[in-house]
Amino acid sequence: MEFQDVVRKRRMHRTFTDEPVPAEAVDRITRNAVRAPSAGFSQGWAFVVLETAADRDRFWAASTPDTSERDMSAWLAGMRTAPVIVLALASKAAYLRRYAEKDKGWEDLDESRWPVPFWHVDVGMASLLMLQTAVDEGLGACFFGVPPEHVGAVRDELGIPDEYEITGVVAIGHPADGGAKGSPTRRRRKPFDEVVHRGGW
């Protein structure tokens, strides 16, 4: 598929068919993720791939609120149909250690030097590569987060080491009609000239 087609066709899919995702597609999606840029080539990321029904059920049981201020039932019903779930994790410590090495010039692990948390930025870029590769594979995907109050349960259930934080989750499968409507159905895309400023604001 042409790159511009991948970019234009990428959207968040919230419901999937029961058709399995080929193992080769999952491998390509995750291999492309680790081709993302990372500050100092720190590569402080890790990915937990859940492909069996039992593993996905463990994730959903640990991550799903019993109650919510919003009605999430339609969203959950659709998302639970995804045959592949990939948790995208970030290690802040990997970045701090990397920038304390000789070639980077810092001698300590002071986090205050970082203008933004690049460990999450880089994992976000890796996640976008997963979303785009899914499109190129003829699949659909959706990036979402784990509710803060359920992060501990997900970490415990999946054995995620303390060093890693959950940046987000990518659900992957063959897109199906229906499911929860996304925000683009309720909001317009901002005009290009409203968000791109040349030569200054």
MODELLER restraints for C-alpha pairs under 7 A, 6 or more apart:
rsr = mdl.restraints
at = mdl.atoms
rsr.add(forms.Gaussian(group=physical.xy_distance, feature=features.Distance(at['CA:1:A'], at['CA:136:A']), mean=5.95, stdev=0.5))
rsr.add(forms.Gaussian(group=physical.xy_distance, feature=features.Distance(at['CA:6:A'], at['CA:132:A']), mean=6.21, stdev=0.5))
rsr.add(forms.Gaussian(group=physical.xy_distance, feature=features.Distance(at['CA:6:A'], at['CA:135:A']), mean=5.97, stdev=0.5))
rsr.add(forms.Gaussian(group=physical.xy_distance, feature=features.Distance(at['CA:6:A'], at['CA:136:A']), mean=6.13, stdev=0.5))
rsr.add(forms.Gaussian(group=physical.xy_distance, feature=features.Distance(at['CA:10:A'], at['CA:132:A']), mean=6.46, stdev=0.5))
rsr.add(forms.Gaussian(group=physical.xy_distance, feature=features.Distance(at['CA:10:A'], at['CA:135:A']), mean=6.17, stdev=0.5))
rsr.add(forms.Gaussian(group=physical.xy_distance, feature=features.Distance(at['CA:12:A'], at['CA:141:A']), mean=5.84, stdev=0.5))
rsr.add(forms.Gaussian(group=physical.xy_distance, feature=features.Distance(at['CA:12:A'], at['CA:142:A']), mean=4.48, stdev=0.5))
rsr.add(forms.Gaussian(group=physical.xy_distance, feature=features.Distance(at['CA:13:A'], at['CA:140:A']), mean=5.66, stdev=0.5))
rsr.add(forms.Gaussian(group=physical.xy_distance, feature=features.Distance(at['CA:13:A'], at['CA:141:A']), mean=5.38, stdev=0.5))
rsr.add(forms.Gaussian(group=physical.xy_distance, feature=features.Distance(at['CA:13:A'], at['CA:142:A']), mean=5.37, stdev=0.5))
rsr.add(forms.Gaussian(group=physical.xy_distance, feature=features.Distance(at['CA:13:A'], at['CA:175:A']), mean=6.27, stdev=0.5))
rsr.add(forms.Gaussian(group=physical.xy_distance, feature=features.Distance(at['CA:14:A'], at['CA:75:A']), mean=6.75, stdev=0.5))
rsr.add(forms.Gaussian(group=physical.xy_distance, feature=features.Distance(at['CA:14:A'], at['CA:78:A']), mean=5.47, stdev=0.5))
rsr.add(forms.Gaussian(group=physical.xy_distance, feature=features.Distance(at['CA:14:A'], at['CA:79:A']), mean=5.35, stdev=0.5))
rsr.add(forms.Gaussian(group=physical.xy_distance, feature=features.Distance(at['CA:14:A'], at['CA:142:A']), mean=6.51, stdev=0.5))
rsr.add(forms.Gaussian(group=physical.xy_distance, feature=features.Distance(at['CA:14:A'], at['CA:179:A']), mean=5.53, stdev=0.5))
rsr.add(forms.Gaussian(group=physical.xy_distance, feature=features.Distance(at['CA:14:A'], at['CA:180:A']), mean=6.28, stdev=0.5))
rsr.add(forms.Gaussian(group=physical.xy_distance, feature=features.Distance(at['CA:15:A'], at['CA:78:A']), mean=4.09, stdev=0.5))
rsr.add(forms.Gaussian(group=physical.xy_distance, feature=features.Distance(at['CA:15:A'], at['CA:79:A']), mean=5.46, stdev=0.5))
rsr.add(forms.Gaussian(group=physical.xy_distance, feature=features.Distance(at['CA:15:A'], at['CA:81:A']), mean=6.14, stdev=0.5))
rsr.add(forms.Gaussian(group=physical.xy_distance, feature=features.Distance(at['CA:15:A'], at['CA:82:A']), mean=6.89, stdev=0.5))
rsr.add(forms.Gaussian(group=physical.xy_distance, feature=features.Distance(at['CA:15:A'], at['CA:175:A']), mean=6.14, stdev=0.5))
rsr.add(forms.Gaussian(group=physical.xy_distance, feature=features.Distance(at['CA:15:A'], at['CA:176:A']), mean=5.52, stdev=0.5))
rsr.add(forms.Gaussian(group=physical.xy_distance, feature=features.Distance(at['CA:15:A'], at['CA:178:A']), mean=6.65, stdev=0.5))
rsr.add(forms.Gaussian(group=physical.xy_distance, feature=features.Distance(at['CA:15:A'], at['CA:179:A']), mean=5.16, stdev=0.5))
rsr.add(forms.Gaussian(group=physical.xy_distance, feature=features.Distance(at['CA:16:A'], at['CA:78:A']), mean=6.89, stdev=0.5))
rsr.add(forms.Gaussian(group=physical.xy_distance, feature=features.Distance(at['CA:16:A'], at['CA:81:A']), mean=5.45, stdev=0.5))
rsr.add(forms.Gaussian(group=physical.xy_distance, feature=features.Distance(at['CA:16:A'], at['CA:82:A']), mean=5.56, stdev=0.5))
rsr.add(forms.Gaussian(group=physical.xy_distance, feature=features.Distance(at['CA:16:A'], at['CA:173:A']), mean=5.71, stdev=0.5))
rsr.add(forms.Gaussian(group=physical.xy_distance, feature=features.Distance(at['CA:16:A'], at['CA:174:A']), mean=5.31, stdev=0.5))
rsr.add(forms.Gaussian(group=physical.xy_distance, feature=features.Distance(at['CA:16:A'], at['CA:175:A']), mean=4.44, stdev=0.5))
rsr.add(forms.Gaussian(group=physical.xy_distance, feature=features.Distance(at['CA:16:A'], at['CA:176:A']), mean=4.55, stdev=0.5))
rsr.add(forms.Gaussian(group=physical.xy_distance, feature=features.Distance(at['CA:17:A'], at['CA:81:A']), mean=6.95, stdev=0.5))
rsr.add(forms.Gaussian(group=physical.xy_distance, feature=features.Distance(at['CA:17:A'], at['CA:174:A']), mean=5.59, stdev=0.5))
rsr.add(forms.Gaussian(group=physical.xy_distance, feature=features.Distance(at['CA:17:A'], at['CA:175:A']), mean=6.16, stdev=0.5))
rsr.add(forms.Gaussian(group=physical.xy_distance, feature=features.Distance(at['CA:17:A'], at['CA:176:A']), mean=5.31, stdev=0.5))
rsr.add(forms.Gaussian(group=physical.xy_distance, feature=features.Distance(at['CA:19:A'], at['CA:174:A']), mean=6.58, stdev=0.5))
rsr.add(forms.Gaussian(group=physical.xy_distance, feature=features.Distance(at['CA:20:A'], at['CA:83:A']), mean=6.34, stdev=0.5))
rsr.add(forms.Gaussian(group=physical.xy_distance, feature=features.Distance(at['CA:21:A'], at['CA:83:A']), mean=6.88, stdev=0.5))
rsr.add(forms.Gaussian(group=physical.xy_distance, feature=features.Distance(at['CA:21:A'], at['CA:173:A']), mean=6.04, stdev=0.5))
rsr.add(forms.Gaussian(group=physical.xy_distance, feature=features.Distance(at['CA:25:A'], at['CA:137:A']), mean=6.65, stdev=0.5))
rsr.add(forms.Gaussian(group=physical.xy_distance, feature=features.Distance(at['CA:29:A'], at['CA:130:A']), mean=5.13, stdev=0.5))
rsr.add(forms.Gaussian(group=physical.xy_distance, feature=features.Distance(at['CA:29:A'], at['CA:133:A']), mean=5.52, stdev=0.5))
rsr.add(forms.Gaussian(group=physical.xy_distance, feature=features.Distance(at['CA:29:A'], at['CA:134:A']), mean=6.47, stdev=0.5))
rsr.add(forms.Gaussian(group=physical.xy_distance, feature=features.Distance(at['CA:30:A'], at['CA:130:A']), mean=6.58, stdev=0.5))
rsr.add(forms.Gaussian(group=physical.xy_distance, feature=features.Distance(at['CA:32:A'], at['CA:129:A']), mean=6.28, stdev=0.5))
rsr.add(forms.Gaussian(group=physical.xy_distance, feature=features.Distance(at['CA:32:A'], at['CA:130:A']), mean=6.72, stdev=0.5))
rsr.add(forms.Gaussian(group=physical.xy_distance, feature=features.Distance(at['CA:33:A'], at['CA:126:A']), mean=4.42, stdev=0.5))
rsr.add(forms.Gaussian(group=physical.xy_distance, feature=features.Distance(at['CA:33:A'], at['CA:127:A']), mean=6.39, stdev=0.5))
rsr.add(forms.Gaussian(group=physical.xy_distance, feature=features.Distance(at['CA:33:A'], at['CA:129:A']), mean=5.41, stdev=0.5))
rsr.add(forms.Gaussian(group=physical.xy_distance, feature=features.Distance(at['CA:33:A'], at['CA:130:A']), mean=5.61, stdev=0.5))
rsr.add(forms.Gaussian(group=physical.xy_distance, feature=features.Distance(at['CA:34:A'], at['CA:126:A']), mean=6.38, stdev=0.5))
rsr.add(forms.Gaussian(group=physical.xy_distance, feature=features.Distance(at['CA:36:A'], at['CA:125:A']), mean=6.09, stdev=0.5))
rsr.add(forms.Gaussian(group=physical.xy_distance, feature=features.Distance(at['CA:36:A'], at['CA:126:A']), mean=5.00, stdev=0.5))
rsr.add(forms.Gaussian(group=physical.xy_distance, feature=features.Distance(at['CA:37:A'], at['CA:122:A']), mean=6.47, stdev=0.5))
rsr.add(forms.Gaussian(group=physical.xy_distance, feature=features.Distance(at['CA:38:A'], at['CA:122:A']), mean=5.39, stdev=0.5))
rsr.add(forms.Gaussian(group=physical.xy_distance, feature=features.Distance(at['CA:39:A'], at['CA:118:A']), mean=6.90, stdev=0.5))
rsr.add(forms.Gaussian(group=physical.xy_distance, feature=features.Distance(at['CA:40:A'], at['CA:98:A']), mean=7.00, stdev=0.5))
rsr.add(forms.Gaussian(group=physical.xy_distance, feature=features.Distance(at['CA:42:A'], at['CA:94:A']), mean=6.39, stdev=0.5))
rsr.add(forms.Gaussian(group=physical.xy_distance, feature=features.Distance(at['CA:42:A'], at['CA:95:A']), mean=5.65, stdev=0.5))
rsr.add(forms.Gaussian(group=physical.xy_distance, feature=features.Distance(at['CA:42:A'], at['CA:98:A']), mean=6.00, stdev=0.5))
rsr.add(forms.Gaussian(group=physical.xy_distance, feature=features.Distance(at['CA:44:A'], at['CA:90:A']), mean=5.81, stdev=0.5))
rsr.add(forms.Gaussian(group=physical.xy_distance, feature=features.Distance(at['CA:44:A'], at['CA:91:A']), mean=4.98, stdev=0.5))
rsr.add(forms.Gaussian(group=physical.xy_distance, feature=features.Distance(at['CA:44:A'], at['CA:94:A']), mean=5.16, stdev=0.5))
rsr.add(forms.Gaussian(group=physical.xy_distance, feature=features.Distance(at['CA:44:A'], at['CA:95:A']), mean=6.39, stdev=0.5))
rsr.add(forms.Gaussian(group=physical.xy_distance, feature=features.Distance(at['CA:44:A'], at['CA:119:A']), mean=6.60, stdev=0.5))
rsr.add(forms.Gaussian(group=physical.xy_distance, feature=features.Distance(at['CA:45:A'], at['CA:89:A']), mean=5.48, stdev=0.5))
rsr.add(forms.Gaussian(group=physical.xy_distance, feature=features.Distance(at['CA:45:A'], at['CA:90:A']), mean=4.66, stdev=0.5))
rsr.add(forms.Gaussian(group=physical.xy_distance, feature=features.Distance(at['CA:45:A'], at['CA:91:A']), mean=6.06, stdev=0.5))
rsr.add(forms.Gaussian(group=physical.xy_distance, feature=features.Distance(at['CA:45:A'], at['CA:123:A']), mean=6.32, stdev=0.5))
rsr.add(forms.Gaussian(group=physical.xy_distance, feature=features.Distance(at['CA:46:A'], at['CA:88:A']), mean=6.27, stdev=0.5))
rsr.add(forms.Gaussian(group=physical.xy_distance, feature=features.Distance(at['CA:46:A'], at['CA:89:A']), mean=5.09, stdev=0.5))
rsr.add(forms.Gaussian(group=physical.xy_distance, feature=features.Distance(at['CA:46:A'], at['CA:90:A']), mean=6.59, stdev=0.5))
rsr.add(forms.Gaussian(group=physical.xy_distance, feature=features.Distance(at['CA:47:A'], at['CA:86:A']), mean=6.35, stdev=0.5))
rsr.add(forms.Gaussian(group=physical.xy_distance, feature=features.Distance(at['CA:47:A'], at['CA:87:A']), mean=5.49, stdev=0.5))
rsr.add(forms.Gaussian(group=physical.xy_distance, feature=features.Distance(at['CA:47:A'], at['CA:88:A']), mean=4.89, stdev=0.5))
rsr.add(forms.Gaussian(group=physical.xy_distance, feature=features.Distance(at['CA:47:A'], at['CA:89:A']), mean=5.95, stdev=0.5))
rsr.add(forms.Gaussian(group=physical.xy_distance, feature=features.Distance(at['CA:48:A'], at['CA:86:A']), mean=5.48, stdev=0.5))
rsr.add(forms.Gaussian(group=physical.xy_distance, feature=features.Distance(at['CA:48:A'], at['CA:87:A']), mean=5.00, stdev=0.5))
rsr.add(forms.Gaussian(group=physical.xy_distance, feature=features.Distance(at['CA:48:A'], at['CA:88:A']), mean=6.86, stdev=0.5))
rsr.add(forms.Gaussian(group=physical.xy_distance, feature=features.Distance(at['CA:49:A'], at['CA:85:A']), mean=5.92, stdev=0.5))
rsr.add(forms.Gaussian(group=physical.xy_distance, feature=features.Distance(at['CA:49:A'], at['CA:86:A']), mean=4.50, stdev=0.5))
rsr.add(forms.Gaussian(group=physical.xy_distance, feature=features.Distance(at['CA:49:A'], at['CA:87:A']), mean=6.57, stdev=0.5))
rsr.add(forms.Gaussian(group=physical.xy_distance, feature=features.Distance(at['CA:50:A'], at['CA:56:A']), mean=5.82, stdev=0.5))
rsr.add(forms.Gaussian(group=physical.xy_distance, feature=features.Distance(at['CA:50:A'], at['CA:84:A']), mean=5.77, stdev=0.5))
rsr.add(forms.Gaussian(group=physical.xy_distance, feature=features.Distance(at['CA:50:A'], at['CA:85:A']), mean=5.05, stdev=0.5))
rsr.add(forms.Gaussian(group=physical.xy_distance, feature=features.Distance(at['CA:50:A'], at['CA:86:A']), mean=6.17, stdev=0.5))
rsr.add(forms.Gaussian(group=physical.xy_distance, feature=features.Distance(at['CA:51:A'], at['CA:83:A']), mean=6.20, stdev=0.5))
rsr.add(forms.Gaussian(group=physical.xy_distance, feature=features.Distance(at['CA:51:A'], at['CA:84:A']), mean=4.87, stdev=0.5))
rsr.add(forms.Gaussian(group=physical.xy_distance, feature=features.Distance(at['CA:51:A'], at['CA:85:A']), mean=6.68, stdev=0.5))
rsr.add(forms.Gaussian(group=physical.xy_distance, feature=features.Distance(at['CA:56:A'], at['CA:85:A']), mean=6.94, stdev=0.5))
rsr.add(forms.Gaussian(group=physical.xy_distance, feature=features.Distance(at['CA:58:A'], at['CA:157:A']), mean=6.95, stdev=0.5))
rsr.add(forms.Gaussian(group=physical.xy_distance, feature=features.Distance(at['CA:59:A'], at['CA:154:A']), mean=6.36, stdev=0.5))
rsr.add(forms.Gaussian(group=physical.xy_distance, feature=features.Distance(at['CA:62:A'], at['CA:150:A']), mean=6.62, stdev=0.5))
rsr.add(forms.Gaussian(group=physical.xy_distance, feature=features.Distance(at['CA:62:A'], at['CA:153:A']), mean=5.34, stdev=0.5))
rsr.add(forms.Gaussian(group=physical.xy_distance, feature=features.Distance(at['CA:62:A'], at['CA:154:A']), mean=5.16, stdev=0.5))
rsr.add(forms.Gaussian(group=physical.xy_distance, feature=features.Distance(at['CA:62:A'], at['CA:157:A']), mean=6.91, stdev=0.5))
rsr.add(forms.Gaussian(group=physical.xy_distance, feature=features.Distance(at['CA:63:A'], at['CA:146:A']), mean=6.22, stdev=0.5))
rsr.add(forms.Gaussian(group=physical.xy_distance, feature=features.Distance(at['CA:63:A'], at['CA:147:A']), mean=6.99, stdev=0.5))
rsr.add(forms.Gaussian(group=physical.xy_distance, feature=features.Distance(at['CA:63:A'], at['CA:150:A']), mean=5.24, stdev=0.5))
rsr.add(forms.Gaussian(group=physical.xy_distance, feature=features.Distance(at['CA:63:A'], at['CA:153:A']), mean=6.99, stdev=0.5))
rsr.add(forms.Gaussian(group=physical.xy_distance, feature=features.Distance(at['CA:63:A'], at['CA:154:A']), mean=5.93, stdev=0.5))
rsr.add(forms.Gaussian(group=physical.xy_distance, feature=features.Distance(at['CA:74:A'], at['CA:179:A']), mean=6.38, stdev=0.5))
rsr.add(forms.Gaussian(group=physical.xy_distance, feature=features.Distance(at['CA:74:A'], at['CA:180:A']), mean=5.49, stdev=0.5))
rsr.add(forms.Gaussian(group=physical.xy_distance, feature=features.Distance(at['CA:75:A'], at['CA:179:A']), mean=6.48, stdev=0.5))
rsr.add(forms.Gaussian(group=physical.xy_distance, feature=features.Distance(at['CA:75:A'], at['CA:180:A']), mean=4.96, stdev=0.5))
rsr.add(forms.Gaussian(group=physical.xy_distance, feature=features.Distance(at['CA:78:A'], at['CA:179:A']), mean=5.19, stdev=0.5))
rsr.add(forms.Gaussian(group=physical.xy_distance, feature=features.Distance(at['CA:82:A'], at['CA:171:A']), mean=5.79, stdev=0.5))
rsr.add(forms.Gaussian(group=physical.xy_distance, feature=features.Distance(at['CA:82:A'], at['CA:172:A']), mean=5.71, stdev=0.5))
rsr.add(forms.Gaussian(group=physical.xy_distance, feature=features.Distance(at['CA:82:A'], at['CA:173:A']), mean=5.34, stdev=0.5))
rsr.add(forms.Gaussian(group=physical.xy_distance, feature=features.Distance(at['CA:83:A'], at['CA:172:A']), mean=6.57, stdev=0.5))
rsr.add(forms.Gaussian(group=physical.xy_distance, feature=features.Distance(at['CA:83:A'], at['CA:173:A']), mean=5.75, stdev=0.5))
rsr.add(forms.Gaussian(group=physical.xy_distance, feature=features.Distance(at['CA:84:A'], at['CA:171:A']), mean=5.85, stdev=0.5))
rsr.add(forms.Gaussian(group=physical.xy_distance, feature=features.Distance(at['CA:84:A'], at['CA:172:A']), mean=5.09, stdev=0.5))
rsr.add(forms.Gaussian(group=physical.xy_distance, feature=features.Distance(at['CA:84:A'], at['CA:173:A']), mean=6.45, stdev=0.5))
rsr.add(forms.Gaussian(group=physical.xy_distance, feature=features.Distance(at['CA:85:A'], at['CA:169:A']), mean=6.90, stdev=0.5))
rsr.add(forms.Gaussian(group=physical.xy_distance, feature=features.Distance(at['CA:85:A'], at['CA:170:A']), mean=5.78, stdev=0.5))
rsr.add(forms.Gaussian(group=physical.xy_distance, feature=features.Distance(at['CA:85:A'], at['CA:171:A']), mean=4.61, stdev=0.5))
rsr.add(forms.Gaussian(group=physical.xy_distance, feature=features.Distance(at['CA:85:A'], at['CA:172:A']), mean=6.27, stdev=0.5))
rsr.add(forms.Gaussian(group=physical.xy_distance, feature=features.Distance(at['CA:86:A'], at['CA:169:A']), mean=5.61, stdev=0.5))
rsr.add(forms.Gaussian(group=physical.xy_distance, feature=features.Distance(at['CA:86:A'], at['CA:170:A']), mean=5.07, stdev=0.5))
rsr.add(forms.Gaussian(group=physical.xy_distance, feature=features.Distance(at['CA:86:A'], at['CA:171:A']), mean=6.44, stdev=0.5))
rsr.add(forms.Gaussian(group=physical.xy_distance, feature=features.Distance(at['CA:87:A'], at['CA:166:A']), mean=6.91, stdev=0.5))
rsr.add(forms.Gaussian(group=physical.xy_distance, feature=features.Distance(at['CA:87:A'], at['CA:168:A']), mean=6.13, stdev=0.5))
rsr.add(forms.Gaussian(group=physical.xy_distance, feature=features.Distance(at['CA:87:A'], at['CA:169:A']), mean=4.42, stdev=0.5))
rsr.add(forms.Gaussian(group=physical.xy_distance, feature=features.Distance(at['CA:87:A'], at['CA:170:A']), mean=6.41, stdev=0.5))
rsr.add(forms.Gaussian(group=physical.xy_distance, feature=features.Distance(at['CA:88:A'], at['CA:123:A']), mean=6.58, stdev=0.5))
rsr.add(forms.Gaussian(group=physical.xy_distance, feature=features.Distance(at['CA:88:A'], at['CA:127:A']), mean=6.98, stdev=0.5))
rsr.add(forms.Gaussian(group=physical.xy_distance, feature=features.Distance(at['CA:88:A'], at['CA:166:A']), mean=6.12, stdev=0.5))
rsr.add(forms.Gaussian(group=physical.xy_distance, feature=features.Distance(at['CA:88:A'], at['CA:167:A']), mean=5.74, stdev=0.5))
rsr.add(forms.Gaussian(group=physical.xy_distance, feature=features.Distance(at['CA:88:A'], at['CA:168:A']), mean=5.43, stdev=0.5))
rsr.add(forms.Gaussian(group=physical.xy_distance, feature=features.Distance(at['CA:88:A'], at['CA:169:A']), mean=5.77, stdev=0.5))
rsr.add(forms.Gaussian(group=physical.xy_distance, feature=features.Distance(at['CA:89:A'], at['CA:123:A']), mean=6.91, stdev=0.5))
rsr.add(forms.Gaussian(group=physical.xy_distance, feature=features.Distance(at['CA:89:A'], at['CA:164:A']), mean=5.78, stdev=0.5))
rsr.add(forms.Gaussian(group=physical.xy_distance, feature=features.Distance(at['CA:89:A'], at['CA:165:A']), mean=5.42, stdev=0.5))
rsr.add(forms.Gaussian(group=physical.xy_distance, feature=features.Distance(at['CA:89:A'], at['CA:166:A']), mean=4.59, stdev=0.5))
rsr.add(forms.Gaussian(group=physical.xy_distance, feature=features.Distance(at['CA:89:A'], at['CA:167:A']), mean=5.40, stdev=0.5))
rsr.add(forms.Gaussian(group=physical.xy_distance, feature=features.Distance(at['CA:90:A'], at['CA:119:A']), mean=5.62, stdev=0.5))
rsr.add(forms.Gaussian(group=physical.xy_distance, feature=features.Distance(at['CA:90:A'], at['CA:120:A']), mean=5.96, stdev=0.5))
rsr.add(forms.Gaussian(group=physical.xy_distance, feature=features.Distance(at['CA:90:A'], at['CA:123:A']), mean=6.28, stdev=0.5))
rsr.add(forms.Gaussian(group=physical.xy_distance, feature=features.Distance(at['CA:90:A'], at['CA:164:A']), mean=5.24, stdev=0.5))
rsr.add(forms.Gaussian(group=physical.xy_distance, feature=features.Distance(at['CA:90:A'], at['CA:165:A']), mean=5.25, stdev=0.5))
rsr.add(forms.Gaussian(group=physical.xy_distance, feature=features.Distance(at['CA:90:A'], at['CA:166:A']), mean=6.46, stdev=0.5))
rsr.add(forms.Gaussian(group=physical.xy_distance, feature=features.Distance(at['CA:90:A'], at['CA:167:A']), mean=6.30, stdev=0.5))
rsr.add(forms.Gaussian(group=physical.xy_distance, feature=features.Distance(at['CA:91:A'], at['CA:119:A']), mean=6.40, stdev=0.5))
rsr.add(forms.Gaussian(group=physical.xy_distance, feature=features.Distance(at['CA:91:A'], at['CA:163:A']), mean=5.69, stdev=0.5))
rsr.add(forms.Gaussian(group=physical.xy_distance, feature=features.Distance(at['CA:91:A'], at['CA:164:A']), mean=4.64, stdev=0.5))
rsr.add(forms.Gaussian(group=physical.xy_distance, feature=features.Distance(at['CA:91:A'], at['CA:165:A']), mean=6.42, stdev=0.5))
rsr.add(forms.Gaussian(group=physical.xy_distance, feature=features.Distance(at['CA:92:A'], at['CA:119:A']), mean=5.65, stdev=0.5))
rsr.add(forms.Gaussian(group=physical.xy_distance, feature=features.Distance(at['CA:93:A'], at['CA:163:A']), mean=6.74, stdev=0.5))
rsr.add(forms.Gaussian(group=physical.xy_distance, feature=features.Distance(at['CA:95:A'], at['CA:119:A']), mean=6.74, stdev=0.5))
rsr.add(forms.Gaussian(group=physical.xy_distance, feature=features.Distance(at['CA:96:A'], at['CA:109:A']), mean=5.09, stdev=0.5))
rsr.add(forms.Gaussian(group=physical.xy_distance, feature=features.Distance(at['CA:96:A'], at['CA:111:A']), mean=6.89, stdev=0.5))
rsr.add(forms.Gaussian(group=physical.xy_distance, feature=features.Distance(at['CA:97:A'], at['CA:109:A']), mean=6.43, stdev=0.5))
rsr.add(forms.Gaussian(group=physical.xy_distance, feature=features.Distance(at['CA:99:A'], at['CA:106:A']), mean=6.04, stdev=0.5))
rsr.add(forms.Gaussian(group=physical.xy_distance, feature=features.Distance(at['CA:100:A'], at['CA:106:A']), mean=4.78, stdev=0.5))
rsr.add(forms.Gaussian(group=physical.xy_distance, feature=features.Distance(at['CA:100:A'], at['CA:107:A']), mean=4.80, stdev=0.5))
rsr.add(forms.Gaussian(group=physical.xy_distance, feature=features.Distance(at['CA:100:A'], at['CA:108:A']), mean=5.46, stdev=0.5))
rsr.add(forms.Gaussian(group=physical.xy_distance, feature=features.Distance(at['CA:100:A'], at['CA:109:A']), mean=6.23, stdev=0.5))
rsr.add(forms.Gaussian(group=physical.xy_distance, feature=features.Distance(at['CA:120:A'], at['CA:167:A']), mean=6.02, stdev=0.5))
rsr.add(forms.Gaussian(group=physical.xy_distance, feature=features.Distance(at['CA:123:A'], at['CA:167:A']), mean=6.87, stdev=0.5))
rsr.add(forms.Gaussian(group=physical.xy_distance, feature=features.Distance(at['CA:131:A'], at['CA:141:A']), mean=5.86, stdev=0.5))
rsr.add(forms.Gaussian(group=physical.xy_distance, feature=features.Distance(at['CA:134:A'], at['CA:140:A']), mean=5.93, stdev=0.5))
rsr.add(forms.Gaussian(group=physical.xy_distance, feature=features.Distance(at['CA:134:A'], at['CA:141:A']), mean=6.49, stdev=0.5))
rsr.add(forms.Gaussian(group=physical.xy_distance, feature=features.Distance(at['CA:139:A'], at['CA:173:A']), mean=5.67, stdev=0.5))
rsr.add(forms.Gaussian(group=physical.xy_distance, feature=features.Distance(at['CA:139:A'], at['CA:174:A']), mean=4.89, stdev=0.5))
rsr.add(forms.Gaussian(group=physical.xy_distance, feature=features.Distance(at['CA:139:A'], at['CA:175:A']), mean=6.44, stdev=0.5))
rsr.add(forms.Gaussian(group=physical.xy_distance, feature=features.Distance(at['CA:140:A'], at['CA:172:A']), mean=5.86, stdev=0.5))
rsr.add(forms.Gaussian(group=physical.xy_distance, feature=features.Distance(at['CA:140:A'], at['CA:173:A']), mean=5.50, stdev=0.5))
rsr.add(forms.Gaussian(group=physical.xy_distance, feature=features.Distance(at['CA:140:A'], at['CA:174:A']), mean=5.58, stdev=0.5))
rsr.add(forms.Gaussian(group=physical.xy_distance, feature=features.Distance(at['CA:140:A'], at['CA:175:A']), mean=5.06, stdev=0.5))
rsr.add(forms.Gaussian(group=physical.xy_distance, feature=features.Distance(at['CA:141:A'], at['CA:170:A']), mean=6.50, stdev=0.5))
rsr.add(forms.Gaussian(group=physical.xy_distance, feature=features.Distance(at['CA:141:A'], at['CA:171:A']), mean=5.28, stdev=0.5))
rsr.add(forms.Gaussian(group=physical.xy_distance, feature=features.Distance(at['CA:141:A'], at['CA:172:A']), mean=4.39, stdev=0.5))
rsr.add(forms.Gaussian(group=physical.xy_distance, feature=features.Distance(at['CA:141:A'], at['CA:173:A']), mean=6.40, stdev=0.5))
rsr.add(forms.Gaussian(group=physical.xy_distance, feature=features.Distance(at['CA:142:A'], at['CA:170:A']), mean=5.47, stdev=0.5))
rsr.add(forms.Gaussian(group=physical.xy_distance, feature=features.Distance(at['CA:142:A'], at['CA:171:A']), mean=5.19, stdev=0.5))
rsr.add(forms.Gaussian(group=physical.xy_distance, feature=features.Distance(at['CA:142:A'], at['CA:172:A']), mean=6.81, stdev=0.5))
rsr.add(forms.Gaussian(group=physical.xy_distance, feature=features.Distance(at['CA:143:A'], at['CA:168:A']), mean=6.66, stdev=0.5))
rsr.add(forms.Gaussian(group=physical.xy_distance, feature=features.Distance(at['CA:143:A'], at['CA:169:A']), mean=5.53, stdev=0.5))
rsr.add(forms.Gaussian(group=physical.xy_distance, feature=features.Distance(at['CA:143:A'], at['CA:170:A']), mean=4.50, stdev=0.5))
rsr.add(forms.Gaussian(group=physical.xy_distance, feature=features.Distance(at['CA:143:A'], at['CA:171:A']), mean=6.57, stdev=0.5))
rsr.add(forms.Gaussian(group=physical.xy_distance, feature=features.Distance(at['CA:144:A'], at['CA:168:A']), mean=5.66, stdev=0.5))
rsr.add(forms.Gaussian(group=physical.xy_distance, feature=features.Distance(at['CA:144:A'], at['CA:169:A']), mean=5.31, stdev=0.5))
rsr.add(forms.Gaussian(group=physical.xy_distance, feature=features.Distance(at['CA:144:A'], at['CA:170:A']), mean=6.55, stdev=0.5))
rsr.add(forms.Gaussian(group=physical.xy_distance, feature=features.Distance(at['CA:145:A'], at['CA:168:A']), mean=4.62, stdev=0.5))
rsr.add(forms.Gaussian(group=physical.xy_distance, feature=features.Distance(at['CA:145:A'], at['CA:169:A']), mean=5.88, stdev=0.5))
rsr.add(forms.Gaussian(group=physical.xy_distance, feature=features.Distance(at['CA:146:A'], at['CA:168:A']), mean=6.72, stdev=0.5))
